[in-house]
């Protein structure tokens, strides 16, 4: 039972070590955000927060509406 536990612990330790090789050699994480991906930028895909912010900005070309006075 104890030997099985040590083998499993060793396998998990090796897996964690292999998964962290990039960090151990000084490289940073890969950015998965949309604004950092050049292929998505070329297709016109943007960040949802940025698109919402742009959609609700004031439009300088809007037509001013007159309010009717009653």
Predicted model as a PDB file, atoms N, CA, C, CB and O in Angstrom, pLDDT in the B-factor column:
MODEL        1                                                                  
ATOM      1  N   UNK A   1       0.830  -1.193   0.000  1.00 92.00           N  
ATOM      2  CA  UNK A   1       0.000   0.000   0.000  1.00 92.00           C  
ATOM      3  C   UNK A   1       0.876   1.259   0.000  1.00 92.00           C  
ATOM      4  CB  UNK A   1      -0.945  -0.003   1.219  1.00 92.00           C  
ATOM      5  O   UNK A   1       0.644   2.197  -0.763  1.00 92.00           O  
ATOM      6  N   UNK A   2       1.889   1.254   0.877  1.00 92.00           N  
ATOM      7  CA  UNK A   2       2.769   2.413   0.979  1.00 92.00           C  
ATOM      8  C   UNK A   2       3.602   2.563  -0.288  1.00 92.00           C  
ATOM      9  CB  UNK A   2       3.683   2.290   2.208  1.00 92.00           C  
ATOM     10  O   UNK A   2       3.852   3.681  -0.739  1.00 92.00           O  
ATOM     11  N   UNK A   3       4.037   1.435  -0.868  1.00 95.00           N  
ATOM     12  CA  UNK A   3       4.810   1.489  -2.106  1.00 95.00           C  
ATOM     13  C   UNK A   3       3.976   2.055  -3.250  1.00 95.00           C  
ATOM     14  CB  UNK A   3       5.329   0.096  -2.471  1.00 95.00           C  
ATOM     15  O   UNK A   3       4.480   2.835  -4.058  1.00 95.00           O  
ATOM     16  N   UNK A   4       2.719   1.673  -3.325  1.00 96.00           N  
ATOM     17  CA  UNK A   4       1.817   2.190  -4.358  1.00 96.00           C  
ATOM     18  C   UNK A   4       1.638   3.698  -4.201  1.00 96.00           C  
ATOM     19  CB  UNK A   4       0.446   1.478  -4.291  1.00 96.00           C  
ATOM     20  O   UNK A   4       1.635   4.436  -5.186  1.00 96.00           O  
ATOM     21  N   UNK A   5       1.491   4.143  -2.972  1.00 96.00           N  
ATOM     22  CA  UNK A   5       1.344   5.570  -2.699  1.00 96.00           C  
ATOM     23  C   UNK A   5       2.598   6.339  -3.139  1.00 96.00           C  
ATOM     24  CB  UNK A   5       1.071   5.804  -1.199  1.00 96.00           C  
ATOM     25  O   UNK A   5       2.486   7.414  -3.728  1.00 96.00           O  
ATOM     26  N   UNK A   6       3.774   5.801  -2.860  1.00 96.00           N  
ATOM     27  CA  UNK A   6       5.014   6.454  -3.273  1.00 96.00           C  
ATOM     28  C   UNK A   6       5.160   6.494  -4.794  1.00 96.00           C  
ATOM     29  CB  UNK A   6       6.210   5.740  -2.659  1.00 96.00           C  
ATOM     30  O   UNK A   6       5.637   7.487  -5.343  1.00 96.00           O  
ATOM     31  N   UNK A   7       4.758   5.435  -5.469  1.00 97.00           N  
ATOM     32  CA  UNK A   7       4.829   5.401  -6.930  1.00 97.00           C  
ATOM     33  C   UNK A   7       3.889   6.448  -7.523  1.00 97.00           C  
ATOM     34  CB  UNK A   7       4.476   3.991  -7.464  1.00 97.00           C  
ATOM     35  O   UNK A   7       4.268   7.175  -8.441  1.00 97.00           O  
ATOM     36  N   UNK A   8       2.676   6.525  -7.006  1.00 97.00           N  
ATOM     37  CA  UNK A   8       1.707   7.517  -7.482  1.00 97.00           C  
ATOM     38  C   UNK A   8       2.223   8.922  -7.209  1.00 97.00           C  
ATOM     39  CB  UNK A   8       0.330   7.310  -6.807  1.00 97.00           C  
ATOM     40  O   UNK A   8       2.119   9.797  -8.068  1.00 97.00           O  
ATOM     41  N   UNK A   9       2.775   9.144  -6.031  1.00 97.00           N  
ATOM     42  CA  UNK A   9       3.325  10.458  -5.691  1.00 97.00           C  
ATOM     43  C   UNK A   9       4.493  10.823  -6.616  1.00 97.00           C  
ATOM     44  CB  UNK A   9       3.787  10.479  -4.220  1.00 97.00           C  
ATOM     45  O   UNK A   9       4.634  11.980  -7.010  1.00 97.00           O  
ATOM     46  N   UNK A  10       5.320   9.848  -6.957  1.00 97.00           N  
ATOM     47  CA  UNK A  10       6.435  10.081  -7.870  1.00 97.00           C  
ATOM     48  C   UNK A  10       5.928  10.418  -9.278  1.00 97.00           C  
ATOM     49  CB  UNK A  10       7.355   8.847  -7.916  1.00 97.00           C  
ATOM     50  O   UNK A  10       6.471  11.310  -9.930  1.00 97.00           O  
ATOM     51  N   UNK A  11       4.914   9.727  -9.740  1.00 97.00           N  
ATOM     52  CA  UNK A  11       4.337  10.013 -11.059  1.00 97.00           C  
ATOM     53  C   UNK A  11       3.747  11.420 -11.095  1.00 97.00           C  
ATOM     54  CB  UNK A  11       3.252   8.974 -11.414  1.00 97.00           C  
ATOM     55  O   UNK A  11       3.924  12.139 -12.078  1.00 97.00           O  
ATOM     56  N   UNK A  12       3.055  11.814 -10.044  1.00 97.00           N  
ATOM     57  CA  UNK A  12       2.479  13.163  -9.978  1.00 97.00           C  
ATOM     58  C   UNK A  12       3.586  14.207  -9.941  1.00 97.00           C  
ATOM     59  CB  UNK A  12       1.562  13.310  -8.739  1.00 97.00           C  
ATOM     60  O   UNK A  12       3.475  15.241 -10.599  1.00 97.00           O  
ATOM     61  N   UNK A  13       4.645  13.960  -9.190  1.00 96.00           N  
ATOM     62  CA  UNK A  13       5.755  14.912  -9.115  1.00 96.00           C  
ATOM     63  C   UNK A  13       6.437  15.064 -10.475  1.00 96.00           C  
ATOM     64  CB  UNK A  13       6.778  14.462  -8.057  1.00 96.00           C  
ATOM     65  O   UNK A  13       6.800  16.176 -10.857  1.00 96.00           O  
ATOM     66  N   UNK A  14       6.614  13.981 -11.199  1.00 95.00           N  
ATOM     67  CA  UNK A  14       7.214  14.056 -12.533  1.00 95.00           C  
ATOM     68  C   UNK A  14       6.309  14.825 -13.483  1.00 95.00           C  
ATOM     69  CB  UNK A  14       7.488  12.648 -13.085  1.00 95.00           C  
ATOM     70  O   UNK A  14       6.789  15.622 -14.290  1.00 95.00           O  
ATOM     71  N   UNK A  15       5.007  14.592 -13.396  1.00 94.00           N  
ATOM     72  CA  UNK A  15       4.058  15.302 -14.263  1.00 94.00           C  
ATOM     73  C   UNK A  15       4.090  16.802 -13.988  1.00 94.00           C  
ATOM     74  CB  UNK A  15       2.630  14.757 -14.062  1.00 94.00           C  
ATOM     75  O   UNK A  15       4.094  17.601 -14.925  1.00 94.00           O  
ATOM     76  N   UNK A  16       4.112  17.189 -12.727  1.00 93.00           N  
ATOM     77  CA  UNK A  16       4.169  18.614 -12.373  1.00 93.00           C  
ATOM     78  C   UNK A  16       5.478  19.220 -12.849  1.00 93.00           C  
ATOM     79  CB  UNK A  16       4.014  18.809 -10.848  1.00 93.00           C  
ATOM     80  O   UNK A  16       5.496  20.347 -13.344  1.00 93.00           O  
ATOM     81  N   UNK A  17       6.556  18.494 -12.706  1.00 91.00           N  
ATOM     82  CA  UNK A  17       7.859  18.981 -13.173  1.00 91.00           C  
ATOM     83  C   UNK A  17       7.870  19.180 -14.687  1.00 91.00           C  
ATOM     84  CB  UNK A  17       8.968  18.003 -12.768  1.00 91.00           C  
ATOM     85  O   UNK A  17       8.368  20.194 -15.177  1.00 91.00           O  
ATOM     86  N   UNK A  18       7.327  18.224 -15.421  1.00 90.00           N  
ATOM     87  CA  UNK A  18       7.290  18.343 -16.878  1.00 90.00           C  
ATOM     88  C   UNK A  18       6.378  19.485 -17.323  1.00 90.00           C  
ATOM     89  CB  UNK A  18       6.824  17.029 -17.505  1.00 90.00           C  
ATOM     90  O   UNK A  18       6.675  20.166 -18.304  1.00 90.00           O  
ATOM     91  N   UNK A  19       5.281  19.696 -16.614  1.00 87.00           N  
ATOM     92  CA  UNK A  19       4.370  20.781 -16.974  1.00 87.00           C  
ATOM     93  C   UNK A  19       4.941  22.158 -16.647  1.00 87.00           C  
ATOM     94  CB  UNK A  19       3.049  20.599 -16.263  1.00 87.00           C  
ATOM     95  O   UNK A  19       4.511  23.155 -17.227  1.00 87.00           O  
ATOM     96  N   UNK A  20       5.903  22.228 -15.728  1.00 87.00           N  
ATOM     97  CA  UNK A  20       6.445  23.524 -15.321  1.00 87.00           C  
ATOM     98  C   UNK A  20       7.820  23.817 -15.924  1.00 87.00           C  
ATOM     99  CB  UNK A  20       6.534  23.583 -13.817  1.00 87.00           C  
ATOM    100  O   UNK A  20       8.503  24.739 -15.476  1.00 87.00           O  
ATOM    101  N   UNK A  21       8.225  23.062 -16.913  1.00 84.00           N  
ATOM    102  CA  UNK A  21       9.549  23.275 -17.523  1.00 84.00           C  
ATOM    103  C   UNK A  21       9.676  24.689 -18.079  1.00 84.00           C  
ATOM    104  CB  UNK A  21       9.798  22.247 -18.646  1.00 84.00           C  
ATOM    105  O   UNK A  21      10.711  25.331 -17.902  1.00 84.00           O  
ATOM    106  N   UNK A  22       8.629  25.185 -18.750  1.00 76.00           N  
ATOM    107  CA  UNK A  22       8.687  26.526 -19.338  1.00 76.00           C  
ATOM    108  C   UNK A  22       8.928  27.586 -18.262  1.00 76.00           C  
ATOM    109  CB  UNK A  22       7.386  26.834 -20.102  1.00 76.00           C  
ATOM    110  O   UNK A  22       9.687  28.529 -18.484  1.00 76.00           O  
ATOM    111  N   UNK A  23       8.293  27.440 -17.110  1.00 78.00           N  
ATOM    112  CA  UNK A  23       8.481  28.423 -16.041  1.00 78.00           C  
ATOM    113  C   UNK A  23       9.846  28.284 -15.377  1.00 78.00           C  
ATOM    114  CB  UNK A  23       7.382  28.280 -14.996  1.00 78.00           C  
ATOM    115  O   UNK A  23      10.426  29.277 -14.937  1.00 78.00           O  
ATOM    116  N   UNK A  24      10.354  27.074 -15.303  1.00 79.00           N  
ATOM    117  CA  UNK A  24      11.642  26.864 -14.666  1.00 79.00           C  
ATOM    118  C   UNK A  24      12.788  27.463 -15.480  1.00 79.00           C  
ATOM    119  CB  UNK A  24      11.875  25.384 -14.453  1.00 79.00           C  
ATOM    120  O   UNK A  24      13.820  27.823 -14.914  1.00 79.00           O  
ATOM    121  N   UNK A  25      12.625  27.572 -16.776  1.00 81.00           N  
ATOM    122  CA  UNK A  25      13.677  28.127 -17.614  1.00 81.00           C  
ATOM    123  C   UNK A  25      13.474  29.606 -17.893  1.00 81.00           C  
ATOM    124  CB  UNK A  25      13.751  27.373 -18.911  1.00 81.00           C  
ATOM    125  O   UNK A  25      14.084  30.136 -18.821  1.00 81.00           O  
ATOM    126  N   UNK A  26      12.647  30.281 -17.129  1.00 74.00           N  
ATOM    127  CA  UNK A  26      12.545  31.732 -17.177  1.00 74.00           C  
ATOM    128  C   UNK A  26      11.588  32.301 -18.198  1.00 74.00           C  
ATOM    129  CB  UNK A  26      13.851  32.283 -17.427  1.00 74.00           C  
ATOM    130  O   UNK A  26      11.501  33.523 -18.319  1.00 74.00           O  
ATOM    131  N   UNK A  27      10.866  31.480 -18.940  1.00 72.00           N  
ATOM    132  CA  UNK A  27       9.904  32.017 -19.898  1.00 72.00           C  
ATOM    133  C   UNK A  27       8.572  32.226 -19.196  1.00 72.00           C  
ATOM    134  CB  UNK A  27       9.741  31.072 -21.122  1.00 72.00           C  
ATOM    135  O   UNK A  27       8.268  31.553 -18.211  1.00 72.00           O  
ATOM    136  N   UNK A  28       7.797  33.142 -19.698  1.00 72.00           N  
ATOM    137  CA  UNK A  28       6.532  33.461 -19.046  1.00 72.00           C  
ATOM    138  C   UNK A  28       5.399  32.626 -19.638  1.00 72.00           C  
ATOM    139  CB  UNK A  28       6.218  34.961 -19.184  1.00 72.00           C  
ATOM    140  O   UNK A  28       5.581  31.863 -20.587  1.00 72.00           O  
ATOM    141  N   UNK A  29       4.232  32.801 -19.041  1.00 73.00           N  
ATOM    142  CA  UNK A  29       3.047  32.109 -19.522  1.00 73.00           C  
ATOM    143  C   UNK A  29       2.665  32.618 -20.905  1.00 73.00           C  
ATOM    144  CB  UNK A  29       1.879  32.289 -18.542  1.00 73.00           C  
ATOM    145  O   UNK A  29       2.967  33.760 -21.250  1.00 73.00           O  
ATOM    146  N   UNK A  30       2.018  31.800 -21.681  1.00 75.00           N  
ATOM    147  CA  UNK A  30       1.489  32.213 -22.976  1.00 75.00           C  
ATOM    148  C   UNK A  30       0.208  32.993 -22.714  1.00 75.00           C  
ATOM    149  CB  UNK A  30       1.231  30.978 -23.921  1.00 75.00           C  
ATOM    150  O   UNK A  30      -0.662  32.536 -21.972  1.00 75.00           O  
ATOM    151  N   UNK A  31       0.093  34.161 -23.319  1.00 77.00           N  
ATOM    152  CA  UNK A  31      -1.107  34.961 -23.145  1.00 77.00           C  
ATOM    153  C   UNK A  31      -2.234  34.383 -23.987  1.00 77.00           C  
ATOM    154  CB  UNK A  31      -0.845  36.431 -23.522  1.00 77.00           C  
ATOM    155  O   UNK A  31      -2.070  34.174 -25.189  1.00 77.00           O  
ATOM    156  N   UNK A  32      -3.362  34.126 -23.370  1.00 79.00           N  
ATOM    157  CA  UNK A  32      -4.507  33.575 -24.078  1.00 79.00           C  
ATOM    158  C   UNK A  32      -5.585  34.612 -24.293  1.00 79.00           C  
ATOM    159  CB  UNK A  32      -5.072  32.400 -23.326  1.00 79.00           C  
ATOM    160  O   UNK A  32      -6.687  34.273 -24.724  1.00 79.00           O  
ATOM    161  N   UNK A  33      -5.293  35.878 -24.001  1.00 83.00           N  
ATOM    162  CA  UNK A  33      -6.286  36.928 -24.177  1.00 83.00           C  
ATOM    163  C   UNK A  33      -6.432  37.266 -25.655  1.00 83.00           C  
ATOM    164  CB  UNK A  33      -5.900  38.183 -23.371  1.00 83.00           C  
ATOM    165  O   UNK A  33      -5.477  37.146 -26.424  1.00 83.00           O  
ATOM    166  N   UNK A  34      -7.611  37.683 -26.043  1.00 84.00           N  
ATOM    167  CA  UNK A  34      -7.920  37.924 -27.445  1.00 84.00           C  
ATOM    168  C   UNK A  34      -7.067  39.040 -28.035  1.00 84.00           C  
ATOM    169  CB  UNK A  34      -9.386  38.261 -27.601  1.00 84.00           C  
ATOM    170  O   UNK A  34      -6.631  38.935 -29.182  1.00 84.00           O  
ATOM    171  N   UNK A  35      -6.820  40.099 -27.283  1.00 81.00           N  
ATOM    172  CA  UNK A  35      -6.084  41.228 -27.855  1.00 81.00           C  
ATOM    173  C   UNK A  35      -4.614  40.909 -28.115  1.00 81.00           C  
ATOM    174  CB  UNK A  35      -6.184  42.420 -26.934  1.00 81.00           C  
ATOM    175  O   UNK A  35      -3.938  41.685 -28.791  1.00 81.00           O  
ATOM    176  N   UNK A  36      -4.102  39.800 -27.605  1.00 85.00           N  
ATOM    177  CA  UNK A  36      -2.717  39.401 -27.858  1.00 85.00           C  
ATOM    178  C   UNK A  36      -2.585  38.432 -29.026  1.00 85.00           C  
ATOM    179  CB  UNK A  36      -2.130  38.776 -26.618  1.00 85.00           C  
ATOM    180  O   UNK A  36      -1.465  38.116 -29.430  1.00 85.00           O  
ATOM    181  N   UNK A  37      -3.690  37.953 -29.576  1.00 84.00           N  
ATOM    182  CA  UNK A  37      -3.669  36.961 -30.630  1.00 84.00           C  
ATOM    183  C   UNK A  37      -3.778  37.652 -31.991  1.00 84.00           C  
ATOM    184  CB  UNK A  37      -4.809  35.940 -30.438  1.00 84.00           C  
ATOM    185  O   UNK A  37      -4.817  38.224 -32.318  1.00 84.00           O  
ATOM    186  N   UNK A  38      -2.714  37.598 -32.774  1.00 87.00           N  
ATOM    187  CA  UNK A  38      -2.670  38.306 -34.059  1.00 87.00           C  
ATOM    188  C   UNK A  38      -3.636  37.703 -35.075  1.00 87.00           C  
ATOM    189  CB  UNK A  38      -1.250  38.285 -34.624  1.00 87.00           C  
ATOM    190  O   UNK A  38      -4.216  38.433 -35.878  1.00 87.00           O  
ATOM    191  N   UNK A  39      -3.817  36.390 -35.053  1.00 86.00           N  
ATOM    192  CA  UNK A  39      -4.720  35.745 -36.015  1.00 86.00           C  
ATOM    193  C   UNK A  39      -6.163  36.206 -35.792  1.00 86.00           C  
ATOM    194  CB  UNK A  39      -4.628  34.204 -35.898  1.00 86.00           C  
ATOM    195  O   UNK A  39      -6.897  36.434 -36.753  1.00 86.00           O  
ATOM    196  N   UNK A  40      -6.567  36.342 -34.534  1.00 84.00           N  
ATOM    197  CA  UNK A  40      -7.924  36.813 -34.252  1.00 84.00           C  
ATOM    198  C   UNK A  40      -8.073  38.284 -34.604  1.00 84.00           C  
ATOM    199  CB  UNK A  40      -8.275  36.589 -32.779  1.00 84.00           C  
ATOM    200  O   UNK A  40      -9.144  38.707 -35.038  1.00 84.00           O  
ATOM    201  N   UNK A  41      -7.026  39.066 -34.427  1.00 84.00           N  
ATOM    202  CA  UNK A  41      -7.091  40.481 -34.794  1.00 84.00           C  
ATOM    203  C   UNK A  41      -7.263  40.634 -36.295  1.00 84.00           C  
ATOM    204  CB  UNK A  41      -5.828  41.222 -34.327  1.00 84.00           C  
ATOM    205  O   UNK A  41      -7.994  41.518 -36.742  1.00 84.00           O  
ATOM    206  N   UNK A  42      -6.609  39.793 -37.078  1.00 89.00           N  
ATOM    207  CA  UNK A  42      -6.742  39.866 -38.528  1.00 89.00           C  
ATOM    208  C   UNK A  42      -8.151  39.493 -38.980  1.00 89.00           C  
ATOM    209  CB  UNK A  42      -5.721  38.953 -39.195  1.00 89.00           C  
ATOM    210  O   UNK A  42      -8.633  39.990 -39.998  1.00 89.00           O  
ATOM    211  N   UNK A  43      -8.804  38.624 -38.229  1.00 89.00           N  
ATOM    212  CA  UNK A  43     -10.175  38.235 -38.568  1.00 89.00           C  
ATOM    213  C   UNK A  43     -11.201  39.230 -38.046  1.00 89.00           C  
ATOM    214  CB  UNK A  43     -10.478  36.855 -38.014  1.00 89.00           C  
ATOM    215  O   UNK A  43     -12.389  39.112 -38.345  1.00 89.00           O  
ATOM    216  N   UNK A  44     -10.754  40.204 -37.272  1.00 84.00           N  
ATOM    217  CA  UNK A  44     -11.663  41.211 -36.751  1.00 84.00           C  
ATOM    218  C   UNK A  44     -12.324  40.834 -35.443  1.00 84.00           C  
ATOM    219  CB  UNK A  44     -12.705  41.495 -37.750  1.00 84.00           C  
ATOM    220  O   UNK A  44     -13.258  41.509 -35.010  1.00 84.00           O  
ATOM    221  N   UNK A  45     -11.868  39.784 -34.812  1.00 83.00           N  
ATOM    222  CA  UNK A  45     -12.424  39.360 -33.537  1.00 83.00           C  
ATOM    223  C   UNK A  45     -11.775  40.182 -32.437  1.00 83.00           C  
ATOM    224  CB  UNK A  45     -12.208  37.836 -33.303  1.00 83.00           C  
ATOM    225  O   UNK A  45     -10.554  40.329 -32.407  1.00 83.00           O  
ATOM    226  N   UNK A  46     -12.578  40.713 -31.542  1.00 82.00           N  
ATOM    227  CA  UNK A  46     -12.046  41.518 -30.461  1.00 82.00           C  
ATOM    228  C   UNK A  46     -12.552  41.049 -29.115  1.00 82.00           C  
ATOM    229  CB  UNK A  46     -12.396  42.965 -30.666  1.00 82.00           C  
ATOM    230  O   UNK A  46     -13.351  40.118 -29.015  1.00 82.00           O  
ATOM    231  N   UNK A  47     -12.081  41.696 -28.112  1.00 85.00           N  
ATOM    232  CA  UNK A  47     -12.481  41.392 -26.743  1.00 85.00           C  
ATOM    233  C   UNK A  47     -13.935  41.813 -26.539  1.00 85.00           C  
ATOM    234  CB  UNK A  47     -11.550  42.103 -25.719  1.00 85.00           C  
ATOM    235  O   UNK A  47     -14.342  42.875 -27.011  1.00 85.00           O  
ATOM    236  N   UNK A  48     -14.711  41.002 -25.849  1.00 85.00           N  
ATOM    237  CA  UNK A  48     -16.121  41.300 -25.635  1.00 85.00           C  
ATOM    238  C   UNK A  48     -16.292  42.581 -24.816  1.00 85.00           C  
ATOM    239  CB  UNK A  48     -16.813  40.125 -24.934  1.00 85.00           C  
ATOM    240  O   UNK A  48     -17.197  43.370 -25.089  1.00 85.00           O  
ATOM    241  N   UNK A  49     -15.450  42.792 -23.835  1.00 86.00           N  
ATOM    242  CA  UNK A  49     -15.539  44.017 -23.031  1.00 86.00           C  
ATOM    243  C   UNK A  49     -15.233  45.239 -23.875  1.00 86.00           C  
ATOM    244  CB  UNK A  49     -14.580  43.953 -21.835  1.00 86.00           C  
ATOM    245  O   UNK A  49     -15.900  46.267 -23.757  1.00 86.00           O  
ATOM    246  N   UNK A  50     -14.220  45.127 -24.732  1.00 82.00           N  
ATOM    247  CA  UNK A  50     -13.854  46.250 -25.591  1.00 82.00           C  
ATOM    248  C   UNK A  50     -14.953  46.540 -26.609  1.00 82.00           C  
ATOM    249  CB  UNK A  50     -12.531  45.963 -26.311  1.00 82.00           C  
ATOM    250  O   UNK A  50     -15.243  47.704 -26.886  1.00 82.00           O  
ATOM    251  N   UNK A  51     -15.563  45.508 -27.162  1.00 80.00           N  
ATOM    252  CA  UNK A  51     -16.642  45.699 -28.123  1.00 80.00           C  
ATOM    253  C   UNK A  51     -17.857  46.340 -27.457  1.00 80.00           C  
ATOM    254  CB  UNK A  51     -17.031  44.362 -28.761  1.00 80.00           C  
ATOM    255  O   UNK A  51     -18.510  47.195 -28.055  1.00 80.00           O  
ATOM    256  N   UNK A  52     -18.163  45.938 -26.237  1.00 84.00           N  
ATOM    257  CA  UNK A  52     -19.289  46.537 -25.525  1.00 84.00           C  
ATOM    258  C   UNK A  52     -19.005  47.998 -25.195  1.00 84.00           C  
ATOM    259  CB  UNK A  52     -19.593  45.753 -24.241  1.00 84.00           C  
ATOM    260  O   UNK A  52     -19.891  48.846 -25.293  1.00 84.00           O  
ATOM    261  N   UNK A  53     -17.773  48.286 -24.805  1.00 83.00           N  
ATOM    262  CA  UNK A  53     -17.394  49.664 -24.493  1.00 83.00           C  
ATOM    263  C   UNK A  53     -17.512  50.542 -25.732  1.00 83.00           C  
ATOM    264  CB  UNK A  53     -15.960  49.720 -23.935  1.00 83.00           C  
ATOM    265  O   UNK A  53     -18.000  51.669 -25.652  1.00 83.00           O  
ATOM    266  N   UNK A  54     -17.072  50.034 -26.869  1.00 79.00           N  
ATOM    267  CA  UNK A  54     -17.159  50.797 -28.110  1.00 79.00           C  
ATOM    268  C   UNK A  54     -18.597  50.960 -28.583  1.00 79.00           C  
ATOM    269  CB  UNK A  54     -16.339  50.125 -29.190  1.00 79.00           C  
ATOM    270  O   UNK A  54     -18.937  51.980 -29.182  1.00 79.00           O  
ATOM    271  N   UNK A  55     -19.436  49.979 -28.326  1.00 80.00           N  
ATOM    272  CA  UNK A  55     -20.828  50.053 -28.768  1.00 80.00           C  
ATOM    273  C   UNK A  55     -21.605  51.118 -28.000  1.00 80.00           C  
ATOM    274  CB  UNK A  55     -21.506  48.695 -28.604  1.00 80.00           C  
ATOM    275  O   UNK A  55     -22.537  51.711 -28.543  1.00 80.00           O  
ATOM    276  N   UNK A  56     -21.239  51.364 -26.761  1.00 82.00           N  
ATOM    277  CA  UNK A  56     -21.987  52.309 -25.943  1.00 82.00           C  
ATOM    278  C   UNK A  56     -21.347  53.693 -25.864  1.00 82.00           C  
ATOM    279  CB  UNK A  56     -22.143  51.758 -24.565  1.00 82.00           C  
ATOM    280  O   UNK A  56     -21.834  54.556 -25.134  1.00 82.00           O  
ATOM    281  N   UNK A  57     -20.265  53.914 -26.605  1.00 81.00           N  
ATOM    282  CA  UNK A  57     -19.664  55.246 -26.644  1.00 81.00           C  
ATOM    283  C   UNK A  57     -20.572  56.200 -27.407  1.00 81.00           C  
ATOM    284  CB  UNK A  57     -18.261  55.199 -27.294  1.00 81.00           C  
ATOM    285  O   UNK A  57     -21.403  55.782 -28.213  1.00 81.00           O  
ATOM    286  N   UNK A  58     -20.399  57.472 -27.140  1.00 75.00           N  
ATOM    287  CA  UNK A  58     -21.176  58.484 -27.851  1.00 75.00           C  
ATOM    288  C   UNK A  58     -20.784  58.497 -29.317  1.00 75.00           C  
ATOM    289  CB  UNK A  58     -20.969  59.877 -27.225  1.00 75.00           C  
ATOM    290  O   UNK A  58     -19.600  58.450 -29.652  1.00 75.00           O  
ATOM    291  N   UNK A  59     -21.767  58.559 -30.178  1.00 74.00           N  
ATOM    292  CA  UNK A  59     -21.531  58.607 -31.608  1.00 74.00           C  
ATOM    293  C   UNK A  59     -21.495  60.068 -32.046  1.00 74.00           C  
ATOM    294  CB  UNK A  59     -22.622  57.815 -32.384  1.00 74.00           C  
ATOM    295  O   UNK A  59     -22.502  60.761 -31.902  1.00 74.00           O  
ATOM    296  N   UNK A  60     -20.384  60.560 -32.570  1.00 76.00           N  
ATOM    297  CA  UNK A  60     -20.309  61.966 -32.969  1.00 76.00           C  
ATOM    298  C   UNK A  60     -21.137  62.265 -34.222  1.00 76.00           C  
ATOM    299  CB  UNK A  60     -18.860  62.356 -33.210  1.00 76.00           C  
ATOM    300  O   UNK A  60     -21.380  63.432 -34.529  1.00 76.00           O  
ATOM    301  N   UNK A  61     -21.567  61.247 -34.941  1.00 80.00           N  
ATOM    302  CA  UNK A  61     -22.314  61.443 -36.182  1.00 80.00           C  
ATOM    303  C   UNK A  61     -23.819  61.219 -36.008  1.00 80.00           C  
ATOM    304  CB  UNK A  61     -21.783  60.510 -37.251  1.00 80.00           C  
ATOM    305  O   UNK A  61     -24.551  61.143 -36.995  1.00 80.00           O  
ATOM    306  N   UNK A  62     -24.272  61.116 -34.792  1.00 76.00           N  
ATOM    307  CA  UNK A  62     -25.692  60.840 -34.589  1.00 76.00           C  
ATOM    308  C   UNK A  62     -26.526  62.060 -34.941  1.00 76.00           C  
ATOM    309  CB  UNK A  62     -25.959  60.414 -33.140  1.00 76.00           C  
ATOM    310  O   UNK A  62     -26.041  63.191 -34.920  1.00 76.00           O  
ATOM    311  N   UNK A  63     -27.772  61.814 -35.260  1.00 79.00           N  
ATOM    312  CA  UNK A  63     -28.713  62.879 -35.589  1.00 79.00           C  
ATOM    313  C   UNK A  63     -29.386  63.302 -34.296  1.00 79.00           C  
ATOM    314  CB  UNK A  63     -29.766  62.417 -36.661  1.00 79.00           C  
ATOM    315  O   UNK A  63     -29.918  62.473 -33.557  1.00 79.00           O  
ATOM    316  N   UNK A  64     -29.357  64.592 -34.035  1.00 76.00           N  
ATOM    317  CA  UNK A  64     -30.007  65.050 -32.812  1.00 76.00           C  
ATOM    318  C   UNK A  64     -31.525  65.080 -33.038  1.00 76.00           C  
ATOM    319  CB  UNK A  64     -29.474  66.461 -32.390  1.00 76.00           C  
ATOM    320  O   UNK A  64     -32.002  65.597 -34.048  1.00 76.00           O  
ATOM    321  N   UNK A  65     -32.248  64.537 -32.112  1.00 77.00           N  
ATOM    322  CA  UNK A  65     -33.700  64.467 -32.225  1.00 77.00           C  
ATOM    323  C   UNK A  65     -34.322  65.623 -31.463  1.00 77.00           C  
ATOM    324  CB  UNK A  65     -34.233  63.117 -31.697  1.00 77.00           C  
ATOM    325  O   UNK A  65     -33.856  66.002 -30.389  1.00 77.00           O  
ATOM    326  N   UNK A  66     -35.361  66.165 -32.023  1.00 76.00           N  
ATOM    327  CA  UNK A  66     -36.073  67.235 -31.349  1.00 76.00           C  
ATOM    328  C   UNK A  66     -37.165  66.618 -30.498  1.00 76.00           C  
ATOM    329  CB  UNK A  66     -36.661  68.253 -32.363  1.00 76.00           C  
ATOM    330  O   UNK A  66     -37.852  65.685 -30.916  1.00 76.00           O  
ATOM    331  N   UNK A  67     -37.309  67.147 -29.316  1.00 74.00           N  
ATOM    332  CA  UNK A  67     -38.367  66.678 -28.449  1.00 74.00           C  
ATOM    333  C   UNK A  67     -39.599  67.524 -28.689  1.00 74.00           C  
ATOM    334  CB  UNK A  67     -37.939  66.724 -26.969  1.00 74.00           C  
ATOM    335  O   UNK A  67     -39.521  68.746 -28.815  1.00 74.00           O  
ATOM    336  N   UNK A  68     -40.704  66.874 -28.749  1.00 69.00           N  
ATOM    337  CA  UNK A  68     -41.932  67.636 -28.939  1.00 69.00           C  
ATOM    338  C   UNK A  68     -42.392  68.186 -27.581  1.00 69.00           C  
ATOM    339  CB  UNK A  68     -43.045  66.750 -29.591  1.00 69.00           C  
ATOM    340  O   UNK A  68     -42.371  67.489 -26.566  1.00 69.00           O  
ATOM    341  N   UNK A  69     -42.794  69.417 -27.601  1.00 68.00           N  
ATOM    342  CA  UNK A  69     -43.282  70.035 -26.372  1.00 68.00           C  
ATOM    343  C   UNK A  69     -44.788  69.996 -26.367  1.00 68.00           C  
ATOM    344  CB  UNK A  69     -42.775  71.484 -26.230  1.00 68.00           C  
ATOM    345  O   UNK A  69     -45.415  70.381 -27.354  1.00 68.00           O  
ATOM    346  N   UNK A  70     -45.361  69.559 -25.329  1.00 65.00           N  
ATOM    347  CA  UNK A  70     -46.827  69.465 -25.240  1.00 65.00           C  
ATOM    348  C   UNK A  70     -47.374  70.478 -24.293  1.00 65.00           C  
ATOM    349  CB  UNK A  70     -47.258  68.084 -24.805  1.00 65.00           C  
ATOM    350  O   UNK A  70     -48.587  70.544 -24.093  1.00 65.00           O  
TER     351      UNK A  70                                                      
ENDMDL                                                                          
END                                                                             
